């Protein structure tokens, strides 16, 4: 008699049947960072080439460097820090909404989300919802372009996602709010509802409308955010 597979067996079977898409920009000197934030710095402390017994580097970076999550405490006084976010928030279903070819600093409205739901079905509670603007194309090719004129999410669209009860909202841009935002309406609405924000994601254009996401930040005490490694699980055709 065969044993009934447990949840972990089912999970690893699903992973083995999926294409894994890395949504993370590698950390390296010279990468784009928010103006005024520290540049990423990697300094060799020990080197095999120099005759040391091991290779070791010192790293200096900001909490919001590279592909990362914003925790509620980034904008909300008394909000959860990244170390206080429950681990189950980092795993689950992922919806990707295409929004490419937009004019500079466009704020995507709720109509874009509703149109996606018309085509693919309603968003579910605890979904991670990502907007594919195609902005990651500038990350290496033109870092100066990456740092200006990016599109983002409107306050009305953020309010709709709060009402849907999603767990994460993100994009492939430097910020989820558009470049010219002064009130950071999307940040305040989402983080105020305890929803994580993902920024600087890569390769969202390689994903289907629905797949699964695992994205693990560092548990930084009192951290307002953290770099992470984000992997999408895309089921292979049977």
Secondary structure as UniProt FT lines:
FT   HELIX           7..16
FT   STRAND          18..22
FT   TURN            29..30
FT   TURN            35..36
FT   STRAND          41..46
FT   TURN            48..51
FT   STRAND          56..60
FT   TURN            63..64
FT   STRAND          68..70
FT   HELIX           72..74
FT   TURN            77..78
FT   HELIX           82..84
FT   HELIX           87..90
FT   STRAND          91..98
FT   TURN            104..105
FT   STRAND          107..108
FT   HELIX           110..120
FT   TURN            125..126
FT   STRAND          128..132
FT   HELIX           135..137
FT   HELIX           138..141
FT   HELIX           143..146
FT   STRAND          152..153
FT   HELIX           155..164
FT   STRAND          168..171
FT   TURN            179..180
FT   HELIX           185..192
FT   TURN            193..194
FT   STRAND          196..199
FT   HELIX           204..206
FT   STRAND          210..217
FT   TURN            221..222
FT   STRAND          225..235
//
